[in-house]
Amino acid sequence: MDFDDAAWASGPSELGYGDRDEATEVGWIDMEPETGGLQRNATTYFRTTVEIADPASFSWFVVKLKYDDGAAVYVNGAEAVRTENLSAGAAFNTYSEGSTPNERTHHEFIIPTTLFVEGENTIAVELHQASSRSSDISFDLILRGEIDTSAGANFTKPILISEPSLLKARAYNISTGLWSPLNSAFFTIDTVPADASNVVISELHYHPAEPATPKEIAISSDRDNYEFVELLNMGPRSIDLSDVYFSDGIIFNFPPNTILGAGARAIVVRNEAAFTARYGELPDGVVIGQYSGRLSNDGERVILTSSSTGDLHDFTYNDQPPWPTLPDGDGHSLVLVGPASGPDHAKPTSWLPHAKIGGAPGEDDSTIATVSYLAWKNANGISNDGGDEDGDLIMNFAEYAMGTRPRSSDSGVLPRPMTVRFGAEDFLAIKFQKSLLATDVTFEIQTSTDLANWKTSDAFTMVSEISNGDDETAVAIWRSTAPITSSKIQYLRVRISLAK
């Protein structure tokens, strides 16, 4: 405990002068400088404050006092301790009536809890020399609250828990003066085990878009590192995920004491640094950890199970129709439709592409209501795939793939070549519109040097895909992976085909 000498010094204890064992050396006054030798002042005063939230929770307080030669202790202005060698009402120039029994040990005094108040308390001490020629003073004070356990347990005010909490505690042995080792226990409030009825896999991002921003590329150029899987609690009560784990597709064990509140979402990721670079920092407790392995871009089996309630969900997703194909590398995640109804994860119709590029981990989801080319043809009275009813140079199948109207000219959305700057270099690129609803269509970038011979190029990557704001169409930009190094003529086009 730290004390302040009212006249000379402040600092950590032990305080005093003359012994050379003090943590803080205090000053003194020569009372008779005109006479020979040193005539030190009779009394030194100390003061400090201590915060006590609830003094009444203790049975008494113990003051452990090291003093030389006599002392009096006051709590909030009331006398609490007076050593036997100090007379009542001793003034500032009063010497003690003898020396301390032992100036190198702490002497214990019991004082009542009624001297203390809730909050800040002031403790003041006056230390008296035995004579003006005493060579030193020594002072230290320890305050300890104690609970009487002789008549049974004595408790503080109850600790109220309103949510699942990890509590840590240790016990004090009044007989030995020792504390027990720290113990901890996790207490759950109104939780139930996880099962197939209360938790779903709400979002699966198995084939993310290529990293495009400098921040992402600085972390990882591997698109698989941006994968994530999201769980959603559909029940009315918190669920305990402590014994839940992924046993196929990815490998991940939820840590002990993982609680998912009603309506809350939990996310596991392949690479936390890459995930944060793309999506930013999510609230504490949303991202649970990193899983081992990676989700297959061609589809695979995923099993979420519990050691206490068995398999929660066991299904195999796919990147081919009738499964939505837009999540297969175009930047969209796979979203469970109507999770509150408990849809069968194994049915392709239970899933749709997320409306946002990259999905929305930790947030509510919106989806793209996909259509098929056959349904579009029937709805628009189209019989000829290669026809061009509106004369805008976009044949009917391309109108479907690009999200334009077959009987209204939309020539302004035709693919357009361009260059884009990335870093300090220029890259060849192509810009085109695509339908977000036509998930049964694939787009390929083809190159040619003579407009006669075309080949599909794997040396192009998507730079961006920005929605037009209608949740039906987006503008995509693809660029070459190699920068422009010569003025050689090269032609680009977009090849559209139905997914097989």
ChimeraX attribute file (.defattr): number of C-alpha atoms within 10 A of each C-alpha:
attribute: neighborCount
match mode: 1-to-1
recipient: residues
	/A:1	13
	/A:2	17
	/A:3	24
	/A:4	20
	/A:5	21
	/A:6	12
	/A:7	13
	/A:8	14
	/A:9	16
	/A:10	18
	/A:11	15
	/A:12	14
	/A:13	19
	/A:14	19
	/A:15	26
	/A:16	25
	/A:17	19
	/A:18	13
	/A:19	11
	/A:20	10
	/A:21	12
	/A:22	18
	/A:23	13
	/A:24	19
	/A:25	23
	/A:26	21
	/A:27	14
	/A:28	18
	/A:29	15
	/A:30	14
	/A:31	14
	/A:32	13
	/A:33	11
	/A:34	9
	/A:35	9
	/A:36	7
	/A:37	10
	/A:38	16
	/A:39	19
	/A:40	20
	/A:41	22
	/A:42	23
	/A:43	24
	/A:44	23
	/A:45	18
	/A:46	21
	/A:47	18
	/A:48	15
	/A:49	16
	/A:50	13
	/A:51	13
	/A:52	14
	/A:53	11
	/A:54	14
	/A:55	20
	/A:56	17
	/A:57	15
	/A:58	17
	/A:59	16
	/A:60	18
	/A:61	20
	/A:62	17
	/A:63	19
	/A:64	17
	/A:65	21
	/A:66	23
	/A:67	29
	/A:68	25
	/A:69	28
	/A:70	26
	/A:71	27
	/A:72	21
	/A:73	21
	/A:74	17
	/A:75	19
	/A:76	15
	/A:77	12
	/A:78	12
	/A:79	15
	/A:80	19
	/A:81	18
	/A:82	17
	/A:83	18
	/A:84	14
	/A:85	18
	/A:86	22
	/A:87	16
	/A:88	10
	/A:89	7
	/A:90	15
	/A:91	12
	/A:92	14
	/A:93	14
	/A:94	17
	/A:95	23
	/A:96	24
	/A:97	16
	/A:98	15
	/A:99	19
	/A:100	19
	/A:101	13
	/A:102	12
	/A:103	16
	/A:104	12
	/A:105	12
	/A:106	16
	/A:107	16
	/A:108	15
	/A:109	15
	/A:110	16
	/A:111	18
	/A:112	15
	/A:113	18
	/A:114	11
	/A:115	17
	/A:116	22
	/A:117	17
	/A:118	11
	/A:119	12
	/A:120	13
	/A:121	16
	/A:122	15
	/A:123	21
	/A:124	21
	/A:125	24
	/A:126	20
	/A:127	24
	/A:128	30
	/A:129	29
	/A:130	22
	/A:131	18
	/A:132	18
	/A:133	13
	/A:134	17
	/A:135	13
	/A:136	15
	/A:137	24
	/A:138	22
	/A:139	23
	/A:140	20
	/A:141	20
	/A:142	14
	/A:143	16
	/A:144	11
	/A:145	18
	/A:146	18
	/A:147	17
	/A:148	13
	/A:149	13
	/A:150	8
	/A:151	6
	/A:152	7
	/A:153	8
	/A:154	12
	/A:155	11
	/A:156	11
	/A:157	8
	/A:158	6
	/A:159	6
	/A:160	6
	/A:161	11
	/A:162	9
	/A:163	14
	/A:164	19
	/A:165	14
	/A:166	11
	/A:167	11
	/A:168	10
	/A:169	10
	/A:170	11
	/A:171	11
	/A:172	13
	/A:173	13
	/A:174	13
	/A:175	7
	/A:176	7
	/A:177	8
	/A:178	10
	/A:179	11
	/A:180	10
	/A:181	10
	/A:182	9
	/A:183	10
	/A:184	11
	/A:185	11
	/A:186	11
	/A:187	14
	/A:188	18
	/A:189	14
	/A:190	11
	/A:191	18
	/A:192	16
	/A:193	18
	/A:194	26
	/A:195	22
	/A:196	17
	/A:197	14
	/A:198	22
	/A:199	26
	/A:200	25
	/A:201	21
	/A:202	25
	/A:203	26
	/A:204	24
	/A:205	28
	/A:206	28
	/A:207	29
	/A:208	24
	/A:209	26
	/A:210	22
	/A:211	25
	/A:212	16
	/A:213	13
	/A:214	11
	/A:215	13
	/A:216	21
	/A:217	16
	/A:218	11
	/A:219	17
	/A:220	18
	/A:221	14
	/A:222	14
	/A:223	18
	/A:224	22
	/A:225	21
	/A:226	28
	/A:227	23
	/A:228	27
	/A:229	22
	/A:230	22
	/A:231	20
	/A:232	22
	/A:233	24
	/A:234	23
	/A:235	18
	/A:236	12
	/A:237	17
	/A:238	24
	/A:239	25
	/A:240	21
	/A:241	21
	/A:242	17
	/A:243	18
	/A:244	25
	/A:245	20
	/A:246	21
	/A:247	17
	/A:248	17
	/A:249	19
	/A:250	20
	/A:251	16
	/A:252	19
	/A:253	20
	/A:254	18
	/A:255	14
	/A:256	12
	/A:257	17
	/A:258	17
	/A:259	25
	/A:260	23
	/A:261	20
	/A:262	17
	/A:263	14
	/A:264	18
	/A:265	23
	/A:266	22
	/A:267	20
	/A:268	22
	/A:269	24
	/A:270	21
	/A:271	19
	/A:272	18
	/A:273	17
	/A:274	25
	/A:275	23
	/A:276	17
	/A:277	19
	/A:278	17
	/A:279	14
	/A:280	10
	/A:281	12
	/A:282	12
	/A:283	8
	/A:284	7
	/A:285	13
	/A:286	18
	/A:287	22
	/A:288	16
	/A:289	17
	/A:290	17
	/A:291	19
	/A:292	14
	/A:293	12
	/A:294	17
	/A:295	22
	/A:296	16
	/A:297	17
	/A:298	12
	/A:299	17
	/A:300	15
	/A:301	16
	/A:302	20
	/A:303	18
	/A:304	24
	/A:305	22
	/A:306	22
	/A:307	10
	/A:308	11
	/A:309	13
	/A:310	13
	/A:311	17
	/A:312	20
	/A:313	20
	/A:314	16
	/A:315	15
	/A:316	14
	/A:317	22
	/A:318	19
	/A:319	20
	/A:320	17
	/A:321	12
	/A:322	12
	/A:323	21
	/A:324	24
	/A:325	23
	/A:326	26
	/A:327	28
	/A:328	23
	/A:329	18
	/A:330	21
	/A:331	23
	/A:332	28
	/A:333	32
	/A:334	29
	/A:335	27
	/A:336	25
	/A:337	21
	/A:338	11
	/A:339	20
	/A:340	15
	/A:341	9
	/A:342	16
	/A:343	15
	/A:344	17
	/A:345	21
	/A:346	16
	/A:347	13
	/A:348	17
	/A:349	14
	/A:350	17
	/A:351	25
	/A:352	25
	/A:353	33
	/A:354	26
	/A:355	22
	/A:356	18
	/A:357	18
	/A:358	21
	/A:359	26
	/A:360	18
	/A:361	25
	/A:362	18
	/A:363	10
	/A:364	9
	/A:365	17
	/A:366	16
	/A:367	20
	/A:368	20
	/A:369	15
	/A:370	17
	/A:371	14
	/A:372	14
	/A:373	18
	/A:374	10
	/A:375	10
	/A:376	14
	/A:377	17
	/A:378	10
	/A:379	9
	/A:380	12
	/A:381	10
	/A:382	16
	/A:383	11
	/A:384	12
	/A:385	14
	/A:386	12
	/A:387	16
	/A:388	18
	/A:389	17
	/A:390	16
	/A:391	14
	/A:392	16
	/A:393	15
	/A:394	23
	/A:395	17
	/A:396	24
	/A:397	23
	/A:398	23
	/A:399	20
	/A:400	23
	/A:401	24
	/A:402	26
	/A:403	20
	/A:404	20
	/A:405	15
	/A:406	24
	/A:407	14
	/A:408	11
	/A:409	16
	/A:410	17
	/A:411	13
	/A:412	10
	/A:413	16
	/A:414	16
	/A:415	19
	/A:416	15
	/A:417	16
	/A:418	14
	/A:419	15
	/A:420	17
	/A:421	12
	/A:422	14
	/A:423	7
	/A:424	6
	/A:425	11
	/A:426	16
	/A:427	18
	/A:428	20
	/A:429	22
	/A:430	21
	/A:431	23
	/A:432	19
	/A:433	23
	/A:434	26
	/A:435	21
	/A:436	26
	/A:437	25
	/A:438	25
	/A:439	27
	/A:440	21
	/A:441	23
	/A:442	18
	/A:443	14
	/A:444	15
	/A:445	22
	/A:446	18
	/A:447	16
	/A:448	16
	/A:449	12
	/A:450	10
	/A:451	11
	/A:452	6
	/A:453	9
	/A:454	15
	/A:455	13
	/A:456	15
	/A:457	14
	/A:458	11
	/A:459	12
	/A:460	20
	/A:461	18
	/A:462	21
	/A:463	19
	/A:464	21
	/A:465	21
	/A:466	13
	/A:467	19
	/A:468	11
	/A:469	8
	/A:470	8
	/A:471	16
	/A:472	18
	/A:473	21
	/A:474	20
	/A:475	18
	/A:476	18
	/A:477	22
	/A:478	23
	/A:479	25
	/A:480	21
	/A:481	14
	/A:482	12
	/A:483	16
	/A:484	13
	/A:485	9
	/A:486	6
	/A:487	6
	/A:488	7
	/A:489	8
	/A:490	11
	/A:491	13
	/A:492	22
	/A:493	20
	/A:494	18
	/A:495	13
	/A:496	15
	/A:497	14
	/A:498	14
	/A:499	13
	/A:500	8
